[in-house]
Amino acid sequence: MKIILIIIFYHIFILTALCQERAITYLDSEGILPNSLELKNNKIKRIESRDYYIGESEVMTIWTFNSDGLPLSIEYKDSISNFKNFNYDINNRITRYSYIGWNENYAKFDTNTTTYFYLTNGKLEYTTWKSYIREEVDSFYYENGKITHKTTTRNYTYDDCTKTDTLFYNEFGLPLKFVSSDSPQTTIKYTYDKDNKLINKVRIKHCVGSPYKEEITFYYDSKEKLVLELITHITLKDNFINNIGYKYYYNRKGFLKRIDHLQGSEYKIHSAFKYYRNQSR
C-alpha cells in the first residue's frame, strides 16, 4: 500500500512541476551560445535563439506564443531589427499580420500590414495588404476559398490622386483579366487551353477622349515561354487601322532563328539569325 501511495504522490509531483512556468537554457550544437525555451502550463511561451556569424555581430531571434501555441510575435535582432506580429479571433483564425522592417529601396523602416476578413460561416472573404511608405493597398477577394480578384490602390501625393488596378482570376487561380485605371487605360486578357496553359495574351491601351487605341496579341508556345506571334492593331483618327504583325521562329535550344514581318496580308522574312560554333545553337 505504501509503495502505491509513493507512486501516486510521485506522479502528482511530476505533473505539478510540468505545469509550472519555467525556463530551460541549452547550448547549440557547438556548445557556444545559449538558447532558451520558456514554458507555461507545459506549453511553449517564448523561444530565444542566438546565432553568430564569423566577422559579424550576434543575431538573436525571439518568438512568443499564445496559450494555444500560436505565434504572437517574432523579433529578429541584428544590426537592424525587424518585427512580425500576429492577431487572432476567438476561433484562432488569424485576423491581422504586421511586419515592421527596413526597406532598402526607401532607406527607412516600413510597416506592412495584412488584415483578414471572414464571412459569418467562417470562410475567408478578403484580405488587405498595406505598405505605409509606398502608400499602396492590395486587397484580395475570395469566394468558397478561391481567389476571385485583386485590387491595387496607390496614392500619388505629387498630383494628389488615387489609381486602382484590378486583376481577375479564373476558377483555377490563374490571371484572367487585368484592368488599370491609369492613363492610358490598360486592359490585359488571358486565354488558356484545357490544360490551363497560356495560349495568348491581349493587351489593349486606350487614351480616354482620344481615338488612339493599341491592341497587341501575344501568342505563346506550349511551355508558355516563347512568343510565337505578335500582332498589333493601332486605331488612329477616322478609325484608320494600322496592323503590325510578327512571327517568331526558334531553334531546338530556344534561341531566336527568324522573324517574319506582316506585309499586307502575308508574312515575309524580316530578319534571320545565325549562331556560330562558339555560340549556342
Backbone hydrogen bonds in HBPLUS format (Angstrom, degrees):
<---DONOR---> <-ACCEPTOR-->    atom                        ^
c    i                          cat <-CA-CA->   ^        H-A-AA   ^      H-
h    n   atom  resd res      DA  || num        DHA   H-A  angle D-A-AA Bond
n    s   type  num  typ     dist DA aas  dist angle  dist       angle   num
A0005-LEU N   A0001-MET O   3.00 MM   4  6.34 160.5  2.04 152.9 157.7     1
A0006-ILE N   A0002-LYS O   2.86 MM   4  6.10 157.2  1.91 149.6 156.2     2
A0007-ILE N   A0003-ILE O   3.01 MM   4  6.25 156.5  2.07 146.0 151.8     3
A0008-ILE N   A0004-ILE O   2.98 MM   4  6.26 158.2  2.03 149.8 155.6     4
A0009-PHE N   A0005-LEU O   2.91 MM   4  6.13 173.0  1.91 157.3 158.5     5
A0010-TYR N   A0006-ILE O   2.93 MM   4  6.02 146.9  2.04 142.8 152.5     6
A0011-HIS N   A0007-ILE O   3.07 MM   4  6.35 156.5  2.13 148.6 153.3     7
A0012-ILE N   A0008-ILE O   3.00 MM   4  6.30 156.7  2.05 150.8 157.9     8
A0013-PHE N   A0009-PHE O   2.93 MM   4  6.09 154.6  2.00 142.7 149.5     9
A0014-ILE N   A0010-TYR O   3.01 MM   4  6.29 156.4  2.06 146.3 152.4    10
A0015-LEU N   A0011-HIS O   2.95 MM   4  6.15 167.3  1.96 153.3 156.1    11
A0016-THR N   A0012-ILE O   2.95 MM   4  6.10 158.5  2.00 147.9 154.1    12
A0017-ALA N   A0013-PHE O   2.99 MM   4  6.18 155.1  2.06 145.7 152.5    13
A0018-LEU N   A0014-ILE O   2.98 MM   4  6.25 150.9  2.07 148.3 156.3    14
A0019-CYS N   A0015-LEU O   3.11 MM   4  6.30 145.4  2.23 144.1 152.5    15
A0020-GLN N   A0017-ALA O   3.36 MM   3  5.43 154.4  2.43  99.5 106.8    16
A0022-ARG N   A0039-LEU O   3.08 MM  17  5.46 148.5  2.19 134.4 143.7    17
A0039-LEU N   A0022-ARG O   2.80 MM  17  5.46 166.8  1.81 171.7 175.4    18
A0024-ILE N   A0037-LEU O   2.75 MM  13  5.08 157.6  1.80 142.3 150.2    19
A0037-LEU N   A0024-ILE O   2.78 MM  13  5.08 153.6  1.85 147.2 156.3    20
A0026-TYR N   A0035-ASN O   2.83 MM   9  5.38 164.8  1.86 159.2 164.5    21
A0035-ASN N   A0026-TYR O   2.74 MM   9  5.38 158.6  1.79 163.4 168.4    22
A0031-GLY N   A0028-ASP O   2.85 MM   3  5.04 156.2  1.90 110.0 118.1    23
A0036-SER N   A0048-GLU O   2.97 MM  12  5.12 157.2  2.02 142.8 149.9    24
A0048-GLU N   A0036-SER O   2.89 MM  12  5.12 169.4  1.90 153.5 153.9    25
A0038-GLU N   A0046-ARG O   2.76 MM   8  4.96 179.5  1.76 159.4 159.4    26
A0045-LYS N   A0038-GLU O   2.76 MM   7  5.50 172.5  1.77 156.3 155.6    27
A0046-ARG N   A0038-GLU O   3.23 MM   8  4.96 158.0  2.28 133.9 134.0    28
A0040-LYS N   A0043-LYS O   2.77 MM   3  5.22 154.8  1.83 147.5 155.7    29
A0043-LYS N   A0040-LYS O   2.94 MM   3  5.22 148.2  2.04 106.8 116.5    30
A0065-PHE N   A0045-LYS O   2.99 MM  20  5.02 154.9  2.06 136.0 135.2    31
A0047-ILE N   A0063-TRP O   2.89 MM  16  5.06 158.0  1.94 141.2 146.4    32
A0063-TRP N   A0047-ILE O   2.83 MM  16  5.06 162.0  1.86 149.8 155.9    33
A0049-SER N   A0061-THR O   2.85 MM  12  5.21 172.6  1.86 159.9 162.5    34
A0061-THR N   A0049-SER O   2.81 MM  12  5.21 164.4  1.84 155.6 160.8    35
A0051-ASP N   A0059-VAL O   2.77 MM   8  5.14 163.9  1.79 157.6 162.7    36
A0059-VAL N   A0051-ASP O   2.84 MM   8  5.14 177.0  1.84 154.6 155.7    37
A0056-GLU N   A0053-TYR O   2.82 MM   3  5.25 155.0  1.88 141.5 140.7    38
A0060-MET N   A0077-LYS O   3.01 MM  17  5.04 162.6  2.04 143.8 148.3    39
A0077-LYS N   A0060-MET O   2.69 MM  17  5.04 171.0  1.70 168.7 168.2    40
A0062-ILE N   A0075-GLU O   2.84 MM  13  5.11 159.4  1.89 146.8 153.9    41
A0075-GLU N   A0062-ILE O   2.86 MM  13  5.11 162.2  1.89 147.8 153.8    42
A0064-THR N   A0073-SER O   3.01 MM   9  5.36 153.4  2.09 151.8 152.7    43
A0072-LEU N   A0064-THR O   2.73 MM   8  5.46 175.0  1.73 140.4 142.2    44
A0066-ASN N   A0070-LEU O   2.85 MM   4  5.49 156.1  1.90 154.4 160.6    45
A0069-GLY N   A0066-ASN O   3.01 MM   3  5.38 163.2  2.04 117.9 119.9    46
A0086-PHE N   A0072-LEU O   2.83 MM  14  4.90 155.7  1.89 143.9 142.2    47
A0074-ILE N   A0084-LYS O   2.81 MM  10  4.99 148.8  1.90 141.2 147.6    48
A0084-LYS N   A0074-ILE O   2.83 MM  10  4.99 140.1  1.99 144.5 154.8    49
A0076-TYR N   A0082-ASN O   2.96 MM   6  5.40 174.9  1.96 164.0 165.7    50
A0082-ASN N   A0076-TYR O   3.06 MM   6  5.40 149.2  2.15 141.6 151.3    51
A0083-PHE N   A0100-ILE O   2.82 MM  17  5.11 155.8  1.88 145.3 153.6    52
A0100-ILE N   A0083-PHE O   2.87 MM  17  5.11 162.4  1.90 145.3 151.2    53
A0085-ASN N   A0098-SER O   2.93 MM  13  5.29 159.1  1.98 149.3 155.3    54
A0098-SER N   A0085-ASN O   3.02 MM  13  5.29 160.6  2.06 146.4 152.3    55
A0087-ASN N   A0096-ARG O   2.86 MM   9  5.02 145.6  1.98 153.9 154.3    56
A0095-THR N   A0087-ASN O   2.79 MM   8  5.54 167.6  1.80 136.9 141.0    57
A0096-ARG N   A0087-ASN O   3.44 MM   9  5.02 158.4  2.49 126.4 123.6    58
A0089-ASP N   A0093-ARG O   2.93 MM   4  5.49 146.7  2.04 142.7 152.2    59
A0092-ASN N   A0089-ASP O   2.95 MM   3  5.24 154.3  2.02 119.9 120.1    60
A0116-TYR N   A0095-THR O   2.88 MM  21  4.69 168.5  1.89 125.4 128.4    61
A0097-TYR N   A0114-THR O   2.73 MM  17  5.04 158.1  1.77 154.6 160.6    62
A0114-THR N   A0097-TYR O   2.63 MM  17  5.04 172.8  1.63 164.3 166.9    63
A0099-TYR N   A0112-ASN O   2.72 MM  13  5.12 157.2  1.77 153.5 161.5    64
A0112-ASN N   A0099-TYR O   2.80 MM  13  5.12 162.3  1.83 155.4 158.1    65
A0101-GLY N   A0110-ASP O   3.06 MM   9  5.67 159.7  2.10 161.8 165.6    66
A0110-ASP N   A0101-GLY O   2.80 MM   9  5.67 165.4  1.82 168.4 170.4    67
A0103-ASN N   A0108-LYS O   2.85 MM   5  5.57 166.6  1.87 146.3 150.9    68
A0107-ALA N   A0103-ASN O   2.77 MM   4  5.67 118.8  2.14 143.6 161.9    69
A0108-LYS N   A0103-ASN O   3.39 MM   5  5.57 149.4  2.49 140.1 144.8    70
A0132-TYR N   A0111-THR O   3.34 MM  21  5.83 156.9  2.39 146.3 152.9    71
A0113-THR N   A0130-LYS O   2.96 MM  17  5.22 153.3  2.04 141.5 149.4    72
A0130-LYS N   A0113-THR O   2.83 MM  17  5.22 149.3  1.93 140.8 151.1    73
A0115-THR N   A0128-THR O   2.81 MM  13  5.22 151.3  1.89 145.8 155.4    74
A0128-THR N   A0115-THR O   2.91 MM  13  5.22 151.6  1.99 143.5 152.8    75
A0117-PHE N   A0126-TYR O   2.92 MM   9  5.47 150.8  2.01 165.1 174.7    76
A0125-GLU N   A0117-PHE O   2.82 MM   8  5.65 165.1  1.84 146.0 149.7    77
A0126-TYR N   A0117-PHE O   3.41 MM   9  5.47 156.1  2.47 130.2 136.2    78
A0119-LEU N   A0123-LYS O   2.81 MM   4  5.44 166.9  1.82 163.3 166.1    79
A0122-GLY N   A0119-LEU O   2.95 MM   3  5.31 159.9  1.99 114.5 118.3    80
A0142-TYR N   A0125-GLU O   2.76 MM  17  5.17 166.4  1.77 158.0 153.8    81
A0127-THR N   A0140-PHE O   2.82 MM  13  5.15 147.1  1.93 141.1 152.2    82
A0140-PHE N   A0127-THR O   2.74 MM  13  5.15 158.1  1.79 149.6 157.5    83
A0129-TRP N   A0138-ASP O   2.57 MM   9  4.89 155.2  1.63 150.5 159.1    84
A0138-ASP N   A0129-TRP O   2.66 MM   9  4.89 160.7  1.70 150.1 156.1    85
A0131-SER N   A0136-GLU O   2.93 MM   5  5.38 161.3  1.97 156.9 162.8    86
A0135-GLU N   A0131-SER O   3.02 MM   4  5.71 116.0  2.45 129.0 143.0    87
A0136-GLU N   A0131-SER O   3.27 MM   5  5.38 153.7  2.34 141.7 149.2    88
A0155-ASN N   A0135-GLU O   3.07 MM  20  5.63 156.3  2.13 160.4 167.4    89
A0137-VAL N   A0153-THR O   2.88 MM  16  5.19 158.0  1.93 148.9 156.2    90
A0153-THR N   A0137-VAL O   2.85 MM  16  5.19 166.8  1.86 152.5 156.1    91
A0139-SER N   A0151-THR O   2.82 MM  12  5.19 160.5  1.86 151.8 158.2    92
A0151-THR N   A0139-SER O   2.89 MM  12  5.19 155.3  1.95 146.0 153.9    93
A0141-TYR N   A0149-HIS O   2.93 MM   8  5.52 171.7  1.94 176.2 175.2    94
A0148-THR N   A0141-TYR O   2.76 MM   7  5.74 166.6  1.78 150.2 153.2    95
A0143-GLU N   A0146-LYS O   2.76 MM   3  5.30 152.1  1.83 145.7 153.6    96
A0146-LYS N   A0143-GLU O   3.09 MM   3  5.30 165.7  2.11 110.1 114.3    97
A0169-TYR N   A0148-THR O   2.82 MM  21  5.16 162.9  1.85 148.1 143.9    98
A0150-LYS N   A0167-LEU O   2.76 MM  17  5.11 148.2  1.86 142.3 153.3    99
A0167-LEU N   A0150-LYS O   2.74 MM  17  5.11 162.8  1.77 154.8 161.0   100
A0152-THR N   A0165-ASP O   2.76 MM  13  5.06 156.1  1.81 147.6 154.3   101
A0165-ASP N   A0152-THR O   2.81 MM  13  5.06 156.0  1.87 142.5 150.1   102
A0154-ARG N   A0163-LYS O   2.85 MM   9  5.39 163.2  1.88 157.5 163.0   103
A0163-LYS N   A0154-ARG O   2.96 MM   9  5.39 158.7  2.01 151.9 158.2   104
A0156-TYR N   A0161-CYS O   2.88 MM   5  5.43 178.7  1.88 173.2 173.1   105
A0160-ASP N   A0156-TYR O   2.88 MM   4  5.63 105.1  2.45 135.5 154.6   106
A0161-CYS N   A0156-TYR O   3.17 MM   5  5.43 153.7  2.24 141.0 147.6   107
A0181-SER N   A0164-THR O   3.15 MM  17  5.65 138.4  2.34 138.0 150.2   108
A0166-THR N   A0179-VAL O   2.80 MM  13  5.20 163.8  1.83 154.5 160.2   109
A0179-VAL N   A0166-THR O   2.78 MM  13  5.20 162.2  1.81 155.8 162.0   110
A0168-PHE N   A0177-LYS O   2.68 MM   9  5.08 170.8  1.69 162.4 164.5   111
A0176-LEU N   A0168-PHE O   2.71 MM   8  5.41 168.5  1.72 151.3 147.3   112
A0177-LYS N   A0168-PHE O   3.36 MM   9  5.08 158.1  2.41 121.7 124.3   113
A0170-ASN N   A0174-LEU O   2.88 MM   4  5.52 155.0  1.95 153.0 160.0   114
A0173-GLY N   A0170-ASN O   3.01 MM   3  5.42 165.0  2.03 120.5 121.8   115
A0190-TYR N   A0176-LEU O   3.02 MM  14  5.05 163.5  2.05 140.5 137.8   116
A0178-PHE N   A0188-ILE O   2.73 MM  10  4.88 154.7  1.80 144.7 152.4   117
A0188-ILE N   A0178-PHE O   2.79 MM  10  4.88 155.0  1.86 138.4 146.1   118
A0180-SER N   A0186-THR O   2.81 MM   6  5.14 156.4  1.86 160.6 164.5   119
A0185-GLN N   A0206-HIS O   2.84 MM  21  5.19 136.4  2.03 153.6 145.4   120
A0206-HIS N   A0185-GLN O   2.88 MM  21  5.19 154.1  1.95 145.5 154.0   121
A0187-THR N   A0204-ILE O   2.86 MM  17  5.11 156.4  1.92 147.9 155.4   122
A0204-ILE N   A0187-THR O   2.72 MM  17  5.11 169.0  1.73 159.8 163.8   123
A0189-LYS N   A0202-VAL O   2.80 MM  13  5.11 156.1  1.86 144.9 152.6   124
A0202-VAL N   A0189-LYS O   2.88 MM  13  5.11 160.9  1.92 147.6 153.9   125
A0191-THR N   A0200-ASN O   3.03 MM   9  5.45 155.4  2.09 166.5 162.7   126
A0199-ILE N   A0191-THR O   2.77 MM   8  5.62 171.4  1.78 150.0 152.8   127
A0193-ASP N   A0197-LYS O   2.93 MM   4  5.48 148.5  2.03 142.5 151.1   128
A0196-ASN N   A0193-ASP O   2.97 MM   3  5.23 155.7  2.03 118.7 119.3   129
A0220-TYR N   A0199-ILE O   2.86 MM  21  5.45 173.1  1.87 154.5 156.1   130
A0201-LYS N   A0218-PHE O   2.86 MM  17  5.07 146.5  1.97 139.4 150.2   131
A0218-PHE N   A0201-LYS O   2.73 MM  17  5.07 167.9  1.74 153.2 157.3   132
A0203-ARG N   A0216-ILE O   2.73 MM  13  5.14 164.5  1.76 156.7 159.9   133
A0216-ILE N   A0203-ARG O   2.80 MM  13  5.14 167.3  1.82 151.9 154.8   134
A0205-LYS N   A0214-GLU O   2.74 MM   9  5.07 161.3  1.78 151.7 158.4   135
A0214-GLU N   A0205-LYS O   2.86 MM   9  5.07 166.4  1.88 151.2 155.9   136
A0210-SER N   A0207-CYS O   3.03 MM   3  5.39 152.8  2.11 137.4 135.0   137
A0213-LYS N   A0235-THR O   3.06 MM  22  4.97 141.4  2.22 136.5 142.2   138
A0235-THR N   A0213-LYS O   2.75 MM  22  4.97 164.1  1.77 151.0 156.2   139
A0215-GLU N   A0233-HIS O   2.84 MM  18  5.04 153.6  1.91 143.4 151.9   140
A0233-HIS N   A0215-GLU O   2.74 MM  18  5.04 160.1  1.77 146.8 153.1   141
A0217-THR N   A0231-ILE O   2.83 MM  14  5.23 157.9  1.88 148.4 155.7   142
A0231-ILE N   A0217-THR O   3.08 MM  14  5.23 154.5  2.15 140.1 147.7   143
A0219-TYR N   A0229-GLU O   2.86 MM  10  5.05 159.5  1.90 159.3 159.4   144
A0228-LEU N   A0219-TYR O   2.62 MM   9  5.44 151.3  1.70 148.9 158.1   145
A0221-ASP N   A0226-LEU O   2.99 MM   5  5.56 135.3  2.19 149.8 161.8   146
A0224-GLU N   A0221-ASP O   3.01 MM   3  5.31 164.0  2.04 113.9 118.4   147
A0248-TYR N   A0228-LEU O   2.78 MM  20  4.92 169.6  1.79 134.3 137.5   148
A0230-LEU N   A0246-TYR O   2.78 MM  16  5.15 162.3  1.81 153.8 157.5   149
A0246-TYR N   A0230-LEU O   2.73 MM  16  5.15 151.2  1.81 149.7 159.3   150
A0232-THR N   A0244-ILE O   2.55 MM  12  4.90 167.5  1.56 159.1 163.5   151
A0244-ILE N   A0232-THR O   2.76 MM  12  4.90 163.4  1.78 149.6 154.9   152
A0234-ILE N   A0242-ASN O   2.97 MM   8  5.11 162.9  2.00 140.6 146.2   153
A0242-ASN N   A0234-ILE O   2.83 MM   8  5.11 161.5  1.86 146.6 152.0   154
A0236-LEU N   A0240-PHE O   2.70 MM   4  5.12 168.8  1.72 157.7 161.6   155
A0240-PHE N   A0237-LYS O   3.32 MM   3  6.00 161.8  2.36 114.9 119.1   156
A0262-LEU N   A0245-GLY O   2.81 MM  17  4.76 166.3  1.82 139.9 138.3   157
A0247-LYS N   A0260-ASP O   2.89 MM  13  5.03 152.2  1.97 139.6 147.0   158
A0260-ASP N   A0247-LYS O   2.89 MM  13  5.03 160.8  1.93 143.6 150.0   159
A0249-TYR N   A0258-ARG O   2.91 MM   9  5.10 153.7  1.98 158.7 158.4   160
A0257-LYS N   A0249-TYR O   2.65 MM   8  5.42 173.4  1.65 149.0 148.7   161
A0258-ARG N   A0249-TYR O   3.27 MM   9  5.10 156.9  2.33 126.8 128.3   162
A0251-ASN N   A0255-PHE O   2.86 MM   4  5.49 155.0  1.92 150.1 156.6   163
A0254-GLY N   A0251-ASN O   3.02 MM   3  5.35 164.1  2.05 115.2 118.9   164
A0273-PHE N   A0257-LYS O   2.85 MM  16  5.00 165.2  1.88 147.7 143.9   165
A0259-ILE N   A0271-SER O   2.81 MM  12  5.09 163.9  1.83 152.2 152.1   166
A0270-HIS N   A0259-ILE O   2.79 MM  11  5.57 159.0  1.83 150.1 154.3   167
A0271-SER N   A0259-ILE O   3.04 MM  12  5.09 159.3  2.09 143.1 146.0   168
A0261-HIS N   A0268-LYS O   2.70 MM   7  5.41 153.0  1.77 167.5 159.7   169
A0268-LYS N   A0261-HIS O   2.98 MM   7  5.41 163.2  2.01 138.3 141.5   170
A0263-GLN N   A0266-GLU O   2.67 MM   3  5.45 173.6  1.68 169.8 167.5   171
A0266-GLU N   A0263-GLN O   3.21 MM   3  5.45 168.4  2.22 124.5 124.0   172
A0279-GLN N   A0276-TYR O   2.84 MM   3  5.32 156.4  1.89 121.2 125.7   173
